[in-house]
């Protein structure tokens, strides 16, 4: 595997590090989501942030026996990357897409930490 420019890490290693960071954020977002769902705080907030539910589910555990063993985050990332490749928007740079997803996880987590301003 080629090393990323200016780095000793491969693209795969970078993607894995970003995934791990994003997954940690997604798991915390999932916990906050469950807490707020019980309190009913999220109804209005979701209308303003429809992407938040999807993002909050990214911390789900890998599928049980017979499943792929991949996290919801990994599966989502693979669908995003496949879609980008099919539409000619990616030049073999999965780290770019995982970095974007990791940023979205961070934004979702920050949003969930302060749901009602």
Beta strands, then each sheet from edge to edge (+ up, - down):
end
